[in-house]
Amino acid sequence: MYKTAIAGIALLTLAGCNHTPQSGALTGAAVGAGAGAVVGGIASGTATGVAVGAAVGGAAGAIIGAVASRPGYCYARDAYGNRIIVACPPGYRG
């Protein structure tokens, strides 16, 4: 369990050193995987929980990281409630 926490902290530390806009997905994936592994390990106490948490966190982090580095785009909801990415309205400062 402690090894997982140390690995997660190491990933978060390394991800913080990367500042290029092109690497938003990579940074998001690293942070998401590290956080997901820690949460999965704490919640389940098993190696499977750590692996599942890392996979889910990494995927979510990659998606969010890729979009977060795209200025001029916002999140919106479609008619069915699904979250979609659209161009921000003119004059929007987010």
PAROMAR-872806 format. One record per atom (N, C-alpha, C, O): residue in three letters; atom name; x, y negated, z. Coordinates in Angstrom, 3 decimals, always signed. Layout:
! PAROMAR-872806
NODE vexba drenlum       xx       yy       zz
NODE   ALA      CA        X        Y        Z
...
***
This chain:
! PAROMAR-872806
NODE vexba drenlum       xx       yy       zz
NODE   MET       N   +0.813   +1.191   +0.000
NODE   MET      CA   +0.000   +0.000   +0.000
NODE   MET       C   +0.862   -1.262   +0.000
NODE   MET       O   +0.587   -2.212   -0.733
NODE   TYR       N   +1.909   -1.261   +0.833
NODE   TYR      CA   +2.778   -2.430   +0.895
NODE   TYR       C   +3.561   -2.609   -0.402
NODE   TYR       O   +3.849   -3.733   -0.812
NODE   LYS       N   +3.905   -1.486   -1.047
NODE   LYS      CA   +4.615   -1.576   -2.324
NODE   LYS       C   +3.746   -2.272   -3.365
NODE   LYS       O   +4.242   -3.054   -4.175
NODE   THR       N   +2.456   -1.985   -3.339
NODE   THR      CA   +1.533   -2.613   -4.278
NODE   THR       C   +1.437   -4.108   -4.015
NODE   THR       O   +1.445   -4.909   -4.950
NODE   ALA       N   +1.348   -4.480   -2.753
NODE   ALA      CA   +1.271   -5.898   -2.409
NODE   ALA       C   +2.539   -6.626   -2.839
NODE   ALA       O   +2.469   -7.741   -3.357
NODE   ILE       N   +3.685   -6.011   -2.630
NODE   ILE      CA   +4.949   -6.633   -3.025
NODE   ILE       C   +5.026   -6.767   -4.545
NODE   ILE       O   +5.485   -7.787   -5.060
NODE   ALA       N   +4.575   -5.733   -5.259
NODE   ALA      CA   +4.571   -5.800   -6.725
NODE   ALA       C   +3.642   -6.907   -7.214
NODE   ALA       O   +3.976   -7.629   -8.153
NODE   GLY       N   +2.485   -7.041   -6.584
NODE   GLY      CA   +1.548   -8.106   -6.956
NODE   GLY       C   +2.127   -9.485   -6.721
NODE   GLY       O   +1.972  -10.379   -7.552
NODE   ILE       N   +2.792   -9.659   -5.597
NODE   ILE      CA   +3.413  -10.949   -5.298
NODE   ILE       C   +4.527  -11.247   -6.299
NODE   ILE       O   +4.684  -12.385   -6.741
NODE   ALA       N   +5.295  -10.221   -6.652
NODE   ALA      CA   +6.365  -10.416   -7.637
NODE   ALA       C   +5.794  -10.831   -8.990
NODE   ALA       O   +6.349  -11.705   -9.655
NODE   LEU       N   +4.689  -10.209   -9.400
NODE   LEU      CA   +4.061  -10.587  -10.668
NODE   LEU       C   +3.566  -12.026  -10.638
NODE   LEU       O   +3.738  -12.769  -11.604
NODE   LEU       N   +2.952  -12.414   -9.529
NODE   LEU      CA   +2.462  -13.783   -9.416
NODE   LEU       C   +3.615  -14.778   -9.457
NODE   LEU       O   +3.496  -15.845  -10.059
NODE   THR       N   +4.718  -14.435   -8.825
NODE   THR      CA   +5.886  -15.312   -8.827
NODE   THR       C   +6.451  -15.461  -10.231
NODE   THR       O   +6.758  -16.572  -10.662
NODE   LEU       N   +6.589  -14.362  -10.941
NODE   LEU      CA   +7.117  -14.426  -12.304
NODE   LEU       C   +6.162  -15.152  -13.245
NODE   LEU       O   +6.604  -15.883  -14.131
NODE   ALA       N   +4.879  -14.961  -13.063
NODE   ALA      CA   +3.908  -15.633  -13.927
NODE   ALA       C   +3.946  -17.138  -13.723
NODE   ALA       O   +3.696  -17.892  -14.663
NODE   GLY       N   +4.251  -17.584  -12.525
NODE   GLY      CA   +4.328  -19.011  -12.252
NODE   GLY       C   +5.503  -19.689  -12.934
NODE   GLY       O   +5.500  -20.913  -13.067
NODE   CYS       N   +6.499  -18.945  -13.367
NODE   CYS      CA   +7.681  -19.516  -14.024
NODE   CYS       C   +7.462  -19.773  -15.503
NODE   CYS       O   +8.317  -20.379  -16.149
NODE   ASN       N   +6.372  -19.343  -16.044
NODE   ASN      CA   +6.134  -19.402  -17.477
NODE   ASN       C   +5.164  -20.544  -17.778
NODE   ASN       O   +4.007  -20.485  -17.362
NODE   HIS       N   +5.611  -21.583  -18.494
NODE   HIS      CA   +4.779  -22.768  -18.688
NODE   HIS       C   +4.428  -23.076  -20.135
NODE   HIS       O   +3.842  -24.127  -20.395
NODE   THR       N   +4.752  -22.224  -21.078
NODE   THR      CA   +4.460  -22.540  -22.471
NODE   THR       C   +2.987  -22.313  -22.774
NODE   THR       O   +2.405  -21.344  -22.287
NODE   PRO       N   +2.372  -23.185  -23.568
NODE   PRO      CA   +0.947  -23.033  -23.867
NODE   PRO       C   +0.622  -21.744  -24.612
NODE   PRO       O   -0.486  -21.225  -24.477
NODE   GLN       N   +1.566  -21.212  -25.400
NODE   GLN      CA   +1.297  -20.011  -26.177
NODE   GLN       C   +1.184  -18.775  -25.299
NODE   GLN       O   +0.650  -17.756  -25.736
NODE   SER       N   +1.666  -18.847  -24.097
NODE   SER      CA   +1.685  -17.658  -23.251
NODE   SER       C   +0.567  -17.655  -22.217
NODE   SER       O   +0.682  -16.989  -21.188
NODE   GLY       N   -0.507  -18.385  -22.475
NODE   GLY      CA   -1.612  -18.429  -21.522
NODE   GLY       C   -2.223  -17.067  -21.276
NODE   GLY       O   -2.556  -16.734  -20.138
NODE   ALA       N   -2.375  -16.273  -22.322
NODE   ALA      CA   -2.959  -14.940  -22.165
NODE   ALA       C   -2.041  -14.043  -21.362
NODE   ALA       O   -2.503  -13.276  -20.517
NODE   LEU       N   -0.742  -14.130  -21.615
NODE   LEU      CA   +0.216  -13.302  -20.885
NODE   LEU       C   +0.258  -13.677  -19.411
NODE   LEU       O   +0.257  -12.804  -18.543
NODE   THR       N   +0.294  -14.958  -19.133
NODE   THR      CA   +0.303  -15.414  -17.745
NODE   THR       C   -0.991  -15.013  -17.050
NODE   THR       O   -0.965  -14.534  -15.917
NODE   GLY       N   -2.121  -15.207  -17.722
NODE   GLY      CA   -3.404  -14.817  -17.143
NODE   GLY       C   -3.478  -13.329  -16.875
NODE   GLY       O   -4.016  -12.905  -15.852
NODE   ALA       N   -2.941  -12.530  -17.790
NODE   ALA      CA   -2.948  -11.078  -17.603
NODE   ALA       C   -2.086  -10.677  -16.422
NODE   ALA       O   -2.472   -9.809  -15.640
NODE   ALA       N   -0.918  -11.300  -16.282
NODE   ALA      CA   -0.027  -10.958  -15.170
NODE   ALA       C   -0.644  -11.329  -13.831
NODE   ALA       O   -0.614  -10.540  -12.887
NODE   VAL       N   -1.202  -12.524  -13.751
NODE   VAL      CA   -1.832  -12.959  -12.503
NODE   VAL       C   -3.057  -12.097  -12.205
NODE   VAL       O   -3.252  -11.671  -11.067
NODE   GLY       N   -3.881  -11.840  -13.215
NODE   GLY      CA   -5.072  -11.012  -13.022
NODE   GLY       C   -4.741   -9.593  -12.618
NODE   GLY       O   -5.401   -9.022  -11.750
NODE   ALA       N   -3.720   -9.014  -13.241
NODE   ALA      CA   -3.329   -7.641  -12.899
NODE   ALA       C   -2.784   -7.567  -11.486
NODE   ALA       O   -3.098   -6.637  -10.742
NODE   GLY       N   -1.970   -8.540  -11.114
NODE   GLY      CA   -1.427   -8.544   -9.752
NODE   GLY       C   -2.519   -8.695   -8.709
NODE   GLY       O   -2.554   -7.959   -7.723
NODE   ALA       N   -3.409   -9.651   -8.930
NODE   ALA      CA   -4.501   -9.861   -7.980
NODE   ALA       C   -5.451   -8.665   -7.969
NODE   ALA       O   -5.908   -8.243   -6.906
NODE   GLY       N   -5.748   -8.122   -9.145
NODE   GLY      CA   -6.636   -6.962   -9.221
NODE   GLY       C   -6.060   -5.747   -8.534
NODE   GLY       O   -6.789   -4.990   -7.893
NODE   ALA       N   -4.743   -5.547   -8.661
NODE   ALA      CA   -4.101   -4.410   -7.999
NODE   ALA       C   -4.175   -4.543   -6.488
NODE   ALA       O   -4.447   -3.570   -5.785
NODE   VAL       N   -3.934   -5.742   -5.992
NODE   VAL      CA   -3.999   -5.958   -4.542
NODE   VAL       C   -5.420   -5.748   -4.037
NODE   VAL       O   -5.629   -5.051   -3.044
NODE   VAL       N   -6.394   -6.342   -4.710
NODE   VAL      CA   -7.788   -6.197   -4.279
NODE   VAL       C   -8.248   -4.750   -4.405
NODE   VAL       O   -8.908   -4.231   -3.505
NODE   GLY       N   -7.905   -4.091   -5.517
NODE   GLY      CA   -8.284   -2.688   -5.695
NODE   GLY       C   -7.665   -1.789   -4.646
NODE   GLY       O   -8.311   -0.859   -4.164
NODE   GLY       N   -6.412   -2.060   -4.286
NODE   GLY      CA   -5.750   -1.267   -3.251
NODE   GLY       C   -6.358   -1.473   -1.887
NODE   GLY       O   -6.533   -0.518   -1.130
NODE   ILE       N   -6.684   -2.714   -1.566
NODE   ILE      CA   -7.290   -3.001   -0.263
NODE   ILE       C   -8.694   -2.419   -0.189
NODE   ILE       O   -9.078   -1.841   +0.828
NODE   ALA       N   -9.463   -2.570   -1.269
NODE   ALA      CA  -10.852   -2.109   -1.256
NODE   ALA       C  -10.968   -0.596   -1.197
NODE   ALA       O  -11.835   -0.067   -0.500
NODE   SER       N  -10.094   +0.115   -1.928
NODE   SER      CA  -10.244   +1.569   -1.988
NODE   SER       C   -9.208   +2.318   -1.172
NODE   SER       O   -9.480   +3.413   -0.679
NODE   GLY       N   -8.031   +1.745   -1.025
NODE   GLY      CA   -6.970   +2.431   -0.292
NODE   GLY       C   -6.345   +3.584   -1.060
NODE   GLY       O   -5.635   +4.403   -0.478
NODE   THR       N   -6.604   +3.656   -2.366
NODE   THR      CA   -6.059   +4.745   -3.180
NODE   THR       C   -5.283   +4.184   -4.365
NODE   THR       O   -5.443   +3.023   -4.741
NODE   ALA       N   -4.440   +5.033   -4.943
NODE   ALA      CA   -3.690   +4.626   -6.131
NODE   ALA       C   -4.622   +4.402   -7.317
NODE   ALA       O   -4.355   +3.552   -8.167
NODE   THR       N   -5.708   +5.158   -7.377
NODE   THR      CA   -6.677   +4.975   -8.455
NODE   THR       C   -7.314   +3.598   -8.371
NODE   THR       O   -7.502   +2.933   -9.390
NODE   GLY       N   -7.645   +3.170   -7.164
NODE   GLY      CA   -8.210   +1.835   -6.972
NODE   GLY       C   -7.252   +0.744   -7.397
NODE   GLY       O   -7.662   -0.265   -7.970
NODE   VAL       N   -5.967   +0.948   -7.116
NODE   VAL      CA   -4.948   -0.017   -7.526
NODE   VAL       C   -4.881   -0.088   -9.048
NODE   VAL       O   -4.838   -1.178   -9.620
NODE   ALA       N   -4.874   +1.070   -9.703
NODE   ALA      CA   -4.777   +1.111  -11.165
NODE   ALA       C   -5.997   +0.484  -11.823
NODE   ALA       O   -5.867   -0.282  -12.778
NODE   VAL       N   -7.177   +0.806  -11.319
NODE   VAL      CA   -8.402   +0.246  -11.890
NODE   VAL       C   -8.442   -1.263  -11.663
NODE   VAL       O   -8.785   -2.020  -12.571
NODE   GLY       N   -8.094   -1.695  -10.466
NODE   GLY      CA   -8.068   -3.128  -10.174
NODE   GLY       C   -7.096   -3.877  -11.066
NODE   GLY       O   -7.400   -4.970  -11.544
NODE   ALA       N   -5.923   -3.290  -11.294
NODE   ALA      CA   -4.927   -3.928  -12.158
NODE   ALA       C   -5.417   -4.007  -13.597
NODE   ALA       O   -5.214   -5.021  -14.264
NODE   ALA       N   -6.061   -2.946  -14.083
NODE   ALA      CA   -6.553   -2.935  -15.464
NODE   ALA       C   -7.657   -3.967  -15.670
NODE   ALA       O   -7.628   -4.732  -16.634
NODE   VAL       N   -8.620   -3.985  -14.769
NODE   VAL      CA   -9.735   -4.927  -14.893
NODE   VAL       C   -9.240   -6.364  -14.717
NODE   VAL       O   -9.606   -7.252  -15.488
NODE   GLY       N   -8.411   -6.584  -13.705
NODE   GLY      CA   -7.879   -7.926  -13.480
NODE   GLY       C   -7.017   -8.409  -14.626
NODE   GLY       O   -7.080   -9.579  -15.005
NODE   GLY       N   -6.210   -7.517  -15.181
NODE   GLY      CA   -5.362   -7.894  -16.309
NODE   GLY       C   -6.162   -8.266  -17.539
NODE   GLY       O   -5.844   -9.242  -18.218
NODE   ALA       N   -7.199   -7.496  -17.833
NODE   ALA      CA   -8.034   -7.792  -19.000
NODE   ALA       C   -8.764   -9.124  -18.828
NODE   ALA       O   -8.786   -9.949  -19.741
NODE   ALA       N   -9.356   -9.325  -17.660
NODE   ALA      CA  -10.069  -10.581  -17.408
NODE   ALA       C   -9.110  -11.766  -17.431
NODE   ALA       O   -9.428  -12.817  -17.987
NODE   GLY       N   -7.949  -11.597  -16.831
NODE   GLY      CA   -6.970  -12.678  -16.814
NODE   GLY       C   -6.472  -13.042  -18.198
NODE   GLY       O   -6.249  -14.217  -18.489
NODE   ALA       N   -6.295  -12.045  -19.055
NODE   ALA      CA   -5.843  -12.311  -20.426
NODE   ALA       C   -6.877  -13.111  -21.200
NODE   ALA       O   -6.532  -14.035  -21.936
NODE   ILE       N   -8.130  -12.759  -21.035
NODE   ILE      CA   -9.200  -13.477  -21.738
NODE   ILE       C   -9.290  -14.913  -21.246
NODE   ILE       O   -9.338  -15.848  -22.046
NODE   ILE       N   -9.311  -15.085  -19.942
NODE   ILE      CA   -9.420  -16.433  -19.378
NODE   ILE       C   -8.174  -17.251  -19.695
NODE   ILE       O   -8.280  -18.433  -20.023
NODE   GLY       N   -7.001  -16.641  -19.603
NODE   GLY      CA   -5.763  -17.352  -19.898
NODE   GLY       C   -5.671  -17.803  -21.338
NODE   GLY       O   -5.145  -18.880  -21.618
NODE   ALA       N   -6.172  -16.998  -22.251
NODE   ALA      CA   -6.131  -17.364  -23.668
NODE   ALA       C   -7.032  -18.555  -23.956
NODE   ALA       O   -6.681  -19.423  -24.755
NODE   VAL       N   -8.179  -18.599  -23.313
NODE   VAL      CA   -9.128  -19.683  -23.557
NODE   VAL       C   -8.722  -20.943  -22.802
NODE   VAL       O   -8.926  -22.052  -23.294
NODE   ALA       N   -8.153  -20.782  -21.617
NODE   ALA      CA   -7.794  -21.940  -20.804
NODE   ALA       C   -6.743  -22.806  -21.477
NODE   ALA       O   -6.654  -24.001  -21.195
NODE   SER       N   -5.954  -22.227  -22.355
NODE   SER      CA   -4.903  -22.996  -23.020
NODE   SER       C   -5.382  -23.626  -24.325
NODE   SER       O   -4.571  -24.152  -25.087
NODE   ARG       N   -6.671  -23.580  -24.592
NODE   ARG      CA   -7.218  -24.152  -25.825
NODE   ARG       C   -7.998  -25.420  -25.500
NODE   ARG       O   -9.192  -25.345  -25.206
NODE   PRO       N   -7.354  -26.576  -25.544
NODE   PRO      CA   -8.087  -27.808  -25.252
NODE   PRO       C   -9.167  -28.060  -26.304
NODE   PRO       O   -8.989  -27.763  -27.485
NODE   GLY       N  -10.266  -28.603  -25.854
NODE   GLY      CA  -11.358  -28.895  -26.773
NODE   GLY       C  -12.410  -27.808  -26.840
NODE   GLY       O  -13.399  -27.945  -27.561
NODE   TYR       N  -12.209  -26.718  -26.090
NODE   TYR      CA  -13.192  -25.638  -26.074
NODE   TYR       C  -13.752  -25.474  -24.666
NODE   TYR       O  -13.038  -25.648  -23.678
NODE   CYS       N  -15.029  -25.140  -24.585
NODE   CYS      CA  -15.728  -25.003  -23.311
NODE   CYS       C  -16.463  -23.664  -23.259
NODE   CYS       O  -16.651  -22.999  -24.277
NODE   TYR       N  -16.871  -23.291  -22.056
NODE   TYR      CA  -17.738  -22.131  -21.883
NODE   TYR       C  -19.185  -22.604  -21.921
NODE   TYR       O  -19.511  -23.672  -21.402
NODE   ALA       N  -20.043  -21.813  -22.532
NODE   ALA      CA  -21.471  -22.099  -22.574
NODE   ALA       C  -22.215  -20.776  -22.457
NODE   ALA       O  -21.597  -19.712  -22.469
NODE   ARG       N  -23.523  -20.836  -22.346
NODE   ARG      CA  -24.366  -19.633  -22.284
NODE   ARG       C  -25.264  -19.603  -23.513
NODE   ARG       O  -25.813  -20.626  -23.921
NODE   ASP       N  -25.406  -18.411  -24.100
NODE   ASP      CA  -26.319  -18.284  -25.229
NODE   ASP       C  -27.730  -18.021  -24.709
NODE   ASP       O  -27.964  -18.043  -23.500
NODE   ALA       N  -28.664  -17.774  -25.617
NODE   ALA      CA  -30.067  -17.582  -25.240
NODE   ALA       C  -30.279  -16.363  -24.348
NODE   ALA       O  -31.288  -16.279  -23.647
NODE   TYR       N  -29.342  -15.420  -24.367
NODE   TYR      CA  -29.471  -14.204  -23.566
NODE   TYR       C  -28.686  -14.275  -22.263
NODE   TYR       O  -28.662  -13.310  -21.500
NODE   GLY       N  -28.045  -15.411  -22.004
NODE   GLY      CA  -27.284  -15.568  -20.774
NODE   GLY       C  -25.841  -15.126  -20.860
NODE   GLY       O  -25.130  -15.150  -19.856
NODE   ASN       N  -25.389  -14.720  -22.041
NODE   ASN      CA  -23.996  -14.309  -22.213
NODE   ASN       C  -23.099  -15.538  -22.281
NODE   ASN       O  -23.475  -16.555  -22.864
NODE   ARG       N  -21.923  -15.447  -21.690
NODE   ARG      CA  -20.980  -16.558  -21.736
NODE   ARG       C  -20.247  -16.531  -23.073
NODE   ARG       O  -19.714  -15.499  -23.481
NODE   ILE       N  -20.228  -17.681  -23.749
NODE   ILE      CA  -19.568  -17.795  -25.045
NODE   ILE       C  -18.629  -19.003  -25.024
NODE   ILE       O  -18.729  -19.861  -24.147
NODE   ILE       N  -17.717  -19.059  -25.994
NODE   ILE      CA  -16.777  -20.162  -26.115
NODE   ILE       C  -17.220  -21.032  -27.279
NODE   ILE       O  -17.408  -20.545  -28.393
NODE   VAL       N  -17.387  -22.327  -27.013
NODE   VAL      CA  -17.834  -23.272  -28.035
NODE   VAL       C  -16.960  -24.521  -27.983
NODE   VAL       O  -16.247  -24.748  -27.006
NODE   ALA       N  -17.020  -25.327  -29.038
NODE   ALA      CA  -16.335  -26.615  -29.028
NODE   ALA       C  -17.031  -27.526  -28.018
NODE   ALA       O  -18.260  -27.566  -27.955
NODE   CYS       N  -16.248  -28.248  -27.238
NODE   CYS      CA  -16.824  -29.152  -26.240
NODE   CYS       C  -17.556  -30.297  -26.932
NODE   CYS       O  -17.181  -30.696  -28.035
NODE   PRO       N  -18.603  -30.831  -26.289
NODE   PRO      CA  -19.320  -31.963  -26.876
NODE   PRO       C  -18.408  -33.193  -26.981
NODE   PRO       O  -17.471  -33.327  -26.194
NODE   PRO       N  -18.665  -34.078  -27.927
NODE   PRO      CA  -17.848  -35.291  -28.056
NODE   PRO       C  -17.867  -36.103  -26.755
NODE   PRO       O  -18.921  -36.279  -26.143
NODE   GLY       N  -16.729  -36.579  -26.353
NODE   GLY      CA  -16.631  -37.391  -25.143
NODE   GLY       C  -16.522  -36.602  -23.855
NODE   GLY       O  -16.384  -37.197  -22.786
NODE   TYR       N  -16.581  -35.271  -23.923
NODE   TYR      CA  -16.493  -34.451  -22.705
NODE   TYR       C  -15.060  -34.416  -22.202
NODE   TYR       O  -14.126  -34.198  -22.975
NODE   ARG       N  -14.891  -34.632  -20.910
NODE   ARG      CA  -13.566  -34.543  -20.290
NODE   ARG       C  -13.647  -33.499  -19.193
NODE   ARG       O  -14.218  -33.743  -18.130
NODE   GLY       N  -13.076  -32.338  -19.456
NODE   GLY      CA  -13.170  -31.253  -18.491
NODE   GLY       C  -11.907  -30.874  -17.832
NODE   GLY       O  -11.892  -29.966  -17.002
***
